[in-house]
Amino acid sequence: MLDPRPVIHLIGLLTLALGALMLLPLALDLAAATGNAQGFASASFITCIAGGVAALSTRQALARGLGRRQSFLLTAGVWAVLPAFGALPFVLGAPNANWTHAYFEAMSGLTTTGTTVFVGLDDMPPGVLLWRSILQWLGGLGIIIVALVFLPVLRVGGMQHFQSEAFDTMGKVMPRVYDISSALLQVYVGLTLLAILAYMAFGMPGFDALNHGLTTIATGGFSTRDGSFGDFTGPLEYVAVVFMILAGLPFIRYIQLVGGSFGALWQDVQVRAFLRWVGYAIAVVVVYRLMTSEATQWDVLRGTAFNVVTLFTGTGYGSEDVEGWGDFPLIVVILVGFIGAATASTGCALKVFRFLVLFEAIKTRIRQLRSPNQVLAVKLGGKRLSEDVISSVIVLFTVFFAGFVLLAFGLTLTGLPTRTAITAAWTAICNVGPVFGPEVGATGAVDGFPDTAKWLMIGGMYLGRLEVLAVLVLLQPRFWRG
């Protein structure tokens, strides 16, 4: 029988930490005299009590470490439980949201999706804005840890290919999670500080720079303004592009870089592919827009680079009306949204690595058909890919796109037009952020969607962020036996 106590203990500790972090926006709202501090105080108290009780009641549970099945349960449990507590400040204080809206916003934050149901951000208490950014920053860090520690052990989506590079996490999970988390935290904090300082250096106000620094490195996309990044056009867009790309690269390479392995980053085949594909996407959209737009070439280049990169990495900021560019650019940005950034980054969607595996498997299969007597191995970056990696990637593609189709169909049943339902399903399961359609508010908020549609999108965000298979395995009865 599966012992859930180690999982409850770890989720309790994380919940306790989440409650403690609520003291930061509480202090900010106290200083700003917004009258909203009470909401954070109540939410923090409830969260700390719940987390403390869960952790203390299972404090001896980790003596034997964390097994494979418990790792599945932990990855699924964290992203279901923490949004529930992260939503409390939105219910108990401004904007006094109902539970559907509060949980949607918290799930969107912790999964780094960036779709919002809140309007009136320009007048929102600063503590609320900071809390939204903190949720995304925590979610970005968490998903890197999951990608480097848990998914390789769980053999989900081909991530076992990275097992040796992720400090060899074979066997019990917990002995290595602390080492990896510590190294990742240093790199993650360093990049965040650099982003904040760069935004400030190029003229962004300090509070806006703090929030956008947090959500840029998390590739989350929550903003302090209803107009998103549209209030910061100009050189700041180029600053954002640089840091969104940095956040979309594998964090394991940064750790190796700090450790003295200076060639590790550029030698990574998916890094080179990601940068090439970003360049190709920007180029084709720029050419199209120059042929169809009256804007200057530099405005076209700046706006295109920013909005393509923000959707490629799944950050989800917006500075222009992408729908207004035409159908071809819209198709391009939706396609790159499916690809996402590099594996073991804060980016979203299927990831560059998996597309490379798929392309190499297809090319090898075609060569095999031409030379049936020749034994050919599928290789990526000079390393042979095992059959279980290839099959894992193919299964993930199949399940991912099946989930997308089912989610889009479900959203149409709620009354959303087909175009809106498709982009809502895309943005949810790919954790991208924007939804395109006339039903979306002027600020990009989806507060006008039916509640059923919002809960379907919550499910899509959850499945997409946890690589789908890591959740579906819990539905198998045999998982809970033995």
N, C-alpha and C positions, 0 to 999 in steps of 0.2 A: 504493500500500500504506500502511495506517495505521501511523504511527510511534508506538510506545508509550513511547518514552523520556521525553518530557516528563511523561507520566502517572506513570511509575515514579519519576521524580525528585521530583515533588510528594508522592506517597504515601510515599516514603522520608523526606522532610523531616517529614511529619506523624507518621510512625512514630517518628522520632528524638525529636520533641517529646513524644510519648506516653511513651516510655521515660524521658525526663527528669522528667516529672510523677510517675512512680512513686516518685521520691525523697521526695515529700511524705508519703505514707502510710508509707513506710519509716522516715522520721524520727519519725513519730508512734508507730509500734510500738516503735521503739528507746527513745523516752522513756517509753513505758508498760511497757517490759520484758515484752512479751507473748511473746517468743521467736519472733515471726512475721516479723521484719525480713529474715531470710535469703531468704524466698520472694520478697519484693519486690526484694531486691538481685539475685537471679538473673534475675528477670523483666526488670528494668530493663536489665541487662547484655545479655541476648539481644536485647531490643527495640532498644536503641541501636545495637548492632552491625549488626543487620539493616537498620535505617533508614539508618544511616550509609553502609553499603556501597552500598545502592540509590541514595542521593542522590549520593554521590561518583562513582560509575561513570557517571552520566548528567548531570553538572554543567553541560555545555554545551547540554543539550537544549532549554532554554527560550528560546534566542536568537531563534527565530521566533514565540514566543508559543504560545498554546494554541488550537487550532482547534475547530470545532463537534463533530466526531466524537470528538476527544480529550476534550472536556468531558463527553460521554456516558460515556466509559470511566472518566474520573476520578470522577464522581459514583457510578457503580456500584462502582468498585474500592475507594474509601475505606471504604464501609460493609461491605465484605466482608473487607478485610484488617485494618483496625484492631481489630475485635472479636476477631480471632484473637490478636493481641498483648495486647489488653486482658484476655483471659481467662487469660493466663499466671500472674498472681499468685494466682488462685483454684486453679490446679493445683499450683503449686510451694510454696504456703503454705496457710494456712487459707482455706477449709474443706477443703482437699485434695480438691477436686471432680474427678470424671472429666471428660473433654473435652466430652461432651455438655452437662453442667450448666454448665461454665465458659463455653463459647461461648454457650450460651443466655443466661446472665446478662449477659455482655458485650454481646451483640447487643441484649438488652432495654434495657441501659443506654444505649448509643450511639444507638439509635433512639428513645430516651425513651419506650419502651412501659411499663416498670415492672412487668411480670409477673416473678415471681421463682420460682426453684427452690430457694432457700436457706431453711432453717429454723434456728431458734436464733440469730436476729439479736441478741437481748438479750445473748447471751454471746460474740458475735463480737469478735475483736480490732478496736480502733478504726480501725486502718489499712485493714482490709478494708471497713468501713462507709464510710470516707472515699473509698476508691477507687471504690466503686459510685456514690457521689454525684458524684465528679469525672467519671466516664464519662458520666453523664447531662448534667451541665453542659456538657461538651464537645459532646455530641450536639445539645443544644439550640442552641448557638451555630452549629454546623456546618450545621444544617438551615436556619437563617435565611439564611446565606450562600448556600447552594444555591438557596434560593427567590428571592433577590434578584439573584444573579449568574448562575447557570448555567441554571436553568429558563426564564427569559425568553429567553435565547439559543437554548436547545434547543426553544423553542416547545411546551413540554409543559403540558397541562392549562390552557391559556388564560393562562399566566403572561406571555406576550408583551404582554399588556395593561398590565403594570407596568414595561415596559422603560424608558420615559422617566423614570418616577419612581425607578427603581433606578439613578439616575445614568447612564442611557443606556448600557447595556452592549452595544450592537450592535457587530459586528465581532469583533476578538480579545477573548478573555475576560480574559486576565491583566492588562493594563494597569490595569483598574478594580478587580480583586478586592482589591488592597491598600487602596485608598481606602475601599471599602465595608466591608471587614473591620475597619479601624481605627475607623471611626465606630460600627459595630455593637458592637465590643468595649467601647467606652467606655460606651455605653448599657446594655449587658448587665451589665457589672461594676457599674455604678451601681445598677441595679435589684436585683441580687443582694445588694449591701451593705445596701441599704435593707431588704430582706426579712429578712436576718440580724439586723439591729438591731431591727426591729419584733418579731420572734419573741422575742428576748431581753428586750425592754422589757415584754412581756406574760407573762414568767415561764418561757419555755422555757430549759432549761439550755444553756450556751454551745455544747457540742459538737453537741447535737441541733439547735440553731438554725443552726449552720454547715451541717450536712448538709441540713436541710430548706430552708434558703435556696437552696442550690445546686439542689436537685431541684424546688423550687416554680417558680423562674424558668425552668427547663428544661422545665416541665410534664412531669416524668418520673415522680415518684411513689415512687421508692425511699425507704424510711424506715430509721431506726436501730432500730426496734422491730418485733417480730413482730406487735404489735397495730396497726401503721401509725399513723395519726393518732388512733386510739382512745384512746391514752394522753395526748392533749393536747386533750381536749374542753373547750369553754367559749369564752372570748374569743379563744383562739388560732385557733379555726376561722374566725372572722370575719377575722382577720389573713390567714390563708391564702386565703380567698375573694378578698380585695382583690388580693393579689399574683398569684393564678392568673389573674384577669381581666386584670390589667395585662400578664401574660406572654402572654395570648391575643390581644392587640391587635397590629396591624401595627407592627413595629419601625421601618419606614421613616418612620412618622409621628412617632415619638419623635426620630428624627434631625432631621426637619424642625422639630419643636418646639424642640429645642435650638438650631437655626439661626435661630430667630426667627419661624417660621411658626406662630403660635399657634392658628390656626383649622384647621390641616390635620387634626388628629386627629378632631375632632367632625364636620368636613365629609365625612369618609370614610363613604360609604353603608354599607360592610360593618361599620364600627365601630358605627354606630347599630343596624343589623340584629342584630348579635351581642348587644349589650346588651339589646335588646328580647326576642330569643328566649330568652336566659338568664332574663330576668324572667318570661316566659310559662311556661317549663318549671318554674321554682320555684313559681310561683303554682298551677298545676294540681296539682302533687304535694302541696303544702301543704294545699290544699282537700280532696283525697282523704284524706290522712292525718288531718286533723282530724275527718273523718267516720268514720274507721275505727280510730283510735288513741286510747288513753287517756292519752297523754303530754300535757304542758302545751303550750299554743300556742307558747310561746317555745322550748321544746325541739324541737318539730316544725319551727319556722322555721329554727332554727340548724342542726339536723341535715340538713334538706332542702337548704338553701342550700349547705352545704358539699359534700354528696355529689353534688348535681346539677352544681355548678360544676366539681368535680374530674373528673367524667366528661365533661362538655361540652368542657372544654379538653384532655382526654386526660391529665390529670395522674395520676389513678389512685389517689390516697390513699383510704383508707377509715376512717370513724369509726363507722359503724353497719352493721348487716346489711341491705343494700338489698333482698335477696331477701325478707326478712321484712316489708317494707312492703306486699307484694301484687303481683299480676301487672301491674296498670295502671302503677304507678310504675316497675316494672322495664322495661316496654315503652318508657316515656318516656325513661329514662336510656340505653337501647340506641339509640333513635332519635337523641338528641342526641349520642351517641358517634359516630354515623355523620357527623354534621354537622361537628363539630370547631370549632376557633376560627377566627380570621381568617387570611387568607393573609399570608405573611411574618411570622408569629409562630412561637413554639416549639410551638404547638398541632399537633394531629394530624388525621387523617381527611381528608375531602373538602374541607373549608374552606367558610366562609360565602360567600365570593366566588363560588364555583362554583355553589352553590345559587341565589344571586341571579341569576346568568347564566341558569341553567336556567329559573327562574321567569319571567324577563323574556322569554326566547325563546318559552316556551309561551304567555304572555299576548299577545305580538305575533302569534304564529301564529293564535291564536283570533280576534283583531281582523281579521287578514288574511282569514280565512274569512268573516267577516261583511261585509267590504268588499273583495272580490277585486280591484277596479280601483284601490285605493289603495296607494301605495307606502309601506311602513312600515319604519322602522329600529329595530333593537333597541338600546335605550339603557340605561345603568346609571350613576346619579349624574350625569346630564346629558351623559355621553360616549357617543358611538356605539361599539357593539361591532362589530368586524370579523367577517366570516364565518369566518375561520380561528380566531378566539378561540372563537366559539360551537361550531364543529365540534370543536375540540380539547377543550372541556369535555364535550361529549356523548360523545365517544369515551372520555374518561377515566372518566366515570360507567359506561359500558357495561363497560369492561374491569375496573374496580374491583369492581363487583358480581358480574361473572362469576368473578373471582378469589376473592371471598368465598364464593360458592356451591361452587366447586370445592374450596376449602380446607376448608369445613365437611364436605363429602362425604368428602374424604380422611381427616379426623379421625374420622369415624364408622367408617371401615374399620379404624382402629387399635383399635377396641373401646370408644371413648368413647360414652356415651349421646348421643342426638341433641341434647338441650338443652345439655349440656356442650360438645359439639362446635361447636354454633352460636355459643355465647358465646366459646369459645376462638378460633374463626376471626374473630369480630368484634373481640375485643380485640387479636389479632395484626395483622390487616391495617389496623385503625384506630389501632393504637398507643395503646390506651386503658389497659390494665393489668389490671383484675380479670377473673377467670373465674368464672362462676356455675355451681354444680352440686355434688352430694354428693361427687364425686371430688376436689374441691379441698380441701386441708388447712385446718385451723382458722385458720391464719395467712394463708391466701390463696395459699400456695405450690402450684405444680403439679408438685412433685417426684415425685408418685405416678403421673403420666402415663406411658404407654409412651414409650420413646426415639424411636420413629418419629413419635409425635404431637409431641414436642418439636422435632424437626427440621422438621416441617411448619410449626409455629408460628414457628420461626426464619425460614423462607422467607417466611411471611406478614408478619412484622415488617419484613423487608428490603424486600419489594415495596411494602408500604404506606408506609414512610417515604420511599422514593425515587419516589413517585408512579406506580408500576407501569410506565408507558410508558417512563420513562427507563432501565429495566432490559430490558424486552422488545425494545427496538430493537436491543440487542446480539445478539439471537438471529437477526437477519436476515443471511444470508450477504453481501448487498451492502454491509452496513455496513463489513465488513472489506476490501472491494475498493476499488480506485481510489486 
